[in-house]
Amino acid sequence: MRVTKYEHATLRIDESGDCLLIDPGSFTTPLDELSSIIAVVVTHEHPDHWTPEHLDRILRTVPGIPIFAPEGVAAAASDYEITVISPGETVTVGRFTLRFFGGDHAVIHASLPAVQNVGVLVNDELYYPGDSYAVPEGIEVDTLAAPLGAPWLKIGEAMDFVLAVKPRRAFGVHDMTLSVIGRNMHRQRLQWATEQNGGEFFELDPGDTIDL
């Protein structure tokens, strides 16, 4: 299984000719090589995790593929056919088994409305929490896509999240709100947290891949 990181929160996962796309949002440049996509996962409704432009571009190339997302996305993206999923559910599409966790977006501020968020575990190997610190209880996570920076993120809490998950491997995502200096600093903190339980941290820039 090959994971490609794009800008911010977007991940592409390729397995034996099938492709899963996660969170194609507003900070991500237009994607190409879309013909093998068999499903899209959107973790929550914020525009840095999905845009009509991305979905339209994908669906023009591969019409009718499922878009898995929580109910809040279905309401926000009412022009699209969304397959609503909830934490605790498992779905299989092509060569991918998707298990969903969490339920709530991390709190940004009390003045802002709470939104739903799901984390997704792909093929029992890659865990991506969306905008949350939801730990997949009872799961030994092989590879963690760990948030690096966000209005809701405090680096100490992000470190505690990595320490709780104890992944064998980790890399940073959700990083377009950071300067280069800030991103590198946060990577160092999450590297330390990953290594405390014997894991290895990888620095992935947009377009970089990791084979699981």
C-alpha positions as CSV (number, residue, x, y, z in Angstrom):
1,M,0.0,0.0,0.0
2,R,1.5,3.3,-1.1
3,V,0.5,6.6,0.6
4,T,1.1,9.9,-1.1
5,K,0.9,13.2,0.9
6,Y,-0.4,16.2,-0.9
7,E,-0.7,19.8,0.5
8,H,-2.3,20.1,3.9
9,A,-4.7,17.3,4.7
10,T,-5.0,15.4,1.4
11,L,-3.8,11.8,1.2
12,R,-3.9,9.4,-1.7
13,I,-3.6,5.6,-0.9
14,D,-2.9,3.2,-3.7
15,E,-3.3,-0.6,-3.4
16,S,-3.1,-3.0,-6.3
17,G,-4.5,-0.6,-8.8
18,D,-7.2,0.9,-6.6
19,C,-6.9,4.4,-5.2
20,L,-8.6,6.0,-2.2
21,L,-8.5,9.8,-1.7
22,I,-8.9,11.4,1.7
23,D,-9.8,15.1,2.3
24,P,-9.2,17.0,-1.0
25,G,-9.6,20.5,0.4
26,S,-9.0,24.2,-0.4
27,F,-5.3,24.2,0.5
28,T,-4.6,21.4,-2.0
29,T,-3.7,22.1,-5.6
30,P,-5.8,20.4,-8.3
31,L,-5.1,16.7,-8.4
32,D,-4.3,14.6,-11.5
33,E,-4.1,10.9,-12.3
34,L,-7.7,10.4,-11.0
35,S,-8.8,7.5,-13.1
36,S,-8.0,4.8,-10.5
37,I,-9.9,6.5,-7.7
38,I,-12.6,4.2,-6.4
39,A,-13.7,6.2,-3.3
40,V,-13.3,9.4,-1.4
41,V,-13.3,10.0,2.3
42,V,-14.1,13.4,3.8
43,T,-13.6,13.6,7.5
44,H,-15.6,16.7,8.1
45,E,-17.3,19.7,6.5
46,H,-14.6,22.4,6.7
47,P,-13.4,23.7,3.3
48,D,-9.8,22.8,3.9
49,H,-10.9,19.2,3.8
50,W,-13.2,19.3,0.7
51,T,-14.3,21.7,-2.0
52,P,-16.9,21.4,-4.8
53,E,-14.0,22.1,-7.3
54,H,-12.1,19.0,-6.2
55,L,-15.2,16.8,-6.1
56,D,-16.4,18.0,-9.5
57,R,-13.0,17.3,-11.0
58,I,-12.9,13.8,-9.5
59,L,-16.5,12.9,-10.5
60,R,-16.0,14.1,-14.0
61,T,-13.2,11.5,-14.3
62,V,-14.8,8.7,-12.3
63,P,-18.5,9.3,-12.1
64,G,-20.6,7.6,-9.4
65,I,-17.8,6.6,-7.0
66,P,-18.8,6.7,-3.3
67,I,-18.0,9.7,-1.1
68,F,-17.9,8.5,2.6
69,A,-18.4,11.3,5.1
70,P,-20.3,12.1,8.3
71,E,-23.8,13.7,8.3
72,G,-22.5,17.2,8.5
73,V,-20.7,16.8,5.2
74,A,-23.9,15.5,3.6
75,A,-25.6,18.7,4.7
76,A,-22.8,21.0,3.6
77,A,-22.4,19.2,0.3
78,S,-26.0,18.7,-0.5
79,D,-25.4,18.8,-4.3
80,Y,-23.5,15.6,-4.0
81,E,-24.5,12.0,-3.2
82,I,-22.8,11.4,0.1
83,T,-22.7,8.0,1.8
84,V,-23.1,8.9,5.4
85,I,-20.9,7.0,7.9
86,S,-20.5,7.2,11.6
87,P,-17.9,6.2,14.2
88,G,-17.9,2.4,14.8
89,E,-18.8,1.6,11.2
90,T,-16.7,-0.5,8.8
91,V,-17.1,-0.4,5.0
92,T,-15.3,-2.2,2.3
93,V,-14.7,-0.7,-1.2
94,G,-12.4,-2.3,-3.7
95,R,-9.2,-3.3,-2.0
96,F,-9.9,-1.0,1.0
97,T,-11.4,-1.8,4.4
98,L,-12.3,1.5,6.2
99,R,-13.0,1.6,9.9
100,F,-14.3,4.9,11.3
101,F,-13.5,6.4,14.8
102,G,-14.1,9.5,16.8
103,G,-17.1,11.7,16.2
104,D,-16.2,15.2,17.1
105,H,-13.9,17.9,15.7
106,A,-11.4,19.2,18.1
107,V,-12.6,22.4,19.8
108,I,-11.3,25.6,18.2
109,H,-13.2,28.1,20.4
110,A,-16.5,28.1,22.3
111,S,-17.8,30.8,20.0
112,L,-17.6,28.5,17.0
113,P,-20.1,25.8,16.2
114,A,-19.1,22.2,16.9
115,V,-18.9,19.9,13.9
116,Q,-18.8,16.2,13.3
117,N,-15.5,14.5,12.4
118,V,-14.4,11.0,11.8
119,G,-11.0,9.4,11.9
120,V,-10.4,6.6,9.4
121,L,-8.3,3.4,9.7
122,V,-7.4,2.1,6.2
123,N,-6.7,-1.6,5.9
124,D,-5.8,-1.8,9.6
125,E,-2.5,-0.1,8.7
126,L,-2.9,3.7,8.2
127,Y,-4.8,5.8,10.7
128,Y,-5.8,9.4,9.9
129,P,-7.8,11.2,12.6
130,G,-9.1,14.2,10.6
131,D,-9.2,17.2,12.9
132,S,-9.3,15.4,16.2
133,Y,-7.2,13.5,18.7
134,A,-9.5,10.5,18.6
135,V,-7.4,7.4,19.6
136,P,-8.6,4.2,17.9
137,E,-8.9,2.2,21.1
138,G,-7.8,-1.4,21.0
139,I,-5.9,-0.9,17.7
140,E,-2.2,-1.3,17.2
141,V,-1.6,1.5,14.6
142,D,1.1,0.7,12.1
143,T,1.3,4.2,10.5
144,L,-0.2,7.4,11.8
145,A,-0.9,10.6,9.8
146,A,-0.5,13.1,12.6
147,P,-1.8,16.7,12.5
148,L,1.0,19.2,12.7
149,G,-0.7,22.6,12.8
150,A,-4.2,24.1,13.0
151,P,-6.3,26.7,14.9
152,W,-7.4,24.0,17.2
153,L,-3.9,22.4,17.7
154,K,-1.6,22.9,20.6
155,I,1.7,21.1,20.0
156,G,1.8,19.5,23.5
157,E,-1.6,18.0,22.8
158,A,-0.5,16.7,19.4
159,M,2.5,15.1,21.1
160,D,0.3,13.5,23.7
161,F,-1.9,12.1,20.9
162,V,1.1,10.5,19.2
163,L,2.2,9.1,22.6
164,A,-1.2,7.6,23.1
165,V,-1.5,6.0,19.7
166,K,2.1,4.6,19.8
167,P,2.4,4.1,16.0
168,R,5.2,2.1,14.5
169,R,5.6,4.9,11.9
170,A,4.2,8.5,11.7
171,F,4.3,11.5,9.4
172,G,2.9,14.9,9.6
173,V,-0.2,16.3,7.9
174,H,-2.5,19.3,8.3
175,D,0.5,21.6,7.9
176,M,-0.4,24.5,5.5
177,T,-1.2,26.9,8.3
178,L,2.4,26.7,9.5
179,S,5.5,28.6,8.4
180,V,8.5,26.5,7.3
181,I,10.1,27.2,10.6
182,G,7.0,26.3,12.5
183,R,6.4,23.1,10.5
184,N,10.0,21.9,11.1
185,M,9.7,22.6,14.8
186,H,6.4,20.7,15.1
187,R,7.9,17.8,13.1
188,Q,10.7,17.6,15.6
189,R,8.3,17.5,18.5
190,L,6.2,14.7,16.9
191,Q,9.4,12.8,16.0
192,W,10.3,12.8,19.6
193,A,6.9,11.6,20.6
194,T,6.9,8.8,18.0
195,E,10.4,7.6,19.1
196,Q,9.3,7.3,22.7
197,N,7.5,4.1,21.9
198,G,10.1,2.8,19.4
199,G,8.5,4.3,16.3
200,E,10.0,6.1,13.3
201,F,8.9,9.5,12.1
202,F,9.0,10.5,8.3
203,E,9.2,14.0,6.9
204,L,6.8,14.0,3.9
205,D,6.4,17.1,1.7
206,P,3.7,17.4,-0.9
207,G,4.1,14.6,-3.5
208,D,6.3,12.4,-1.3
209,T,5.2,8.8,-0.7
210,I,5.7,6.1,1.9
211,D,5.2,2.4,1.2
212,L,3.5,0.5,4.0
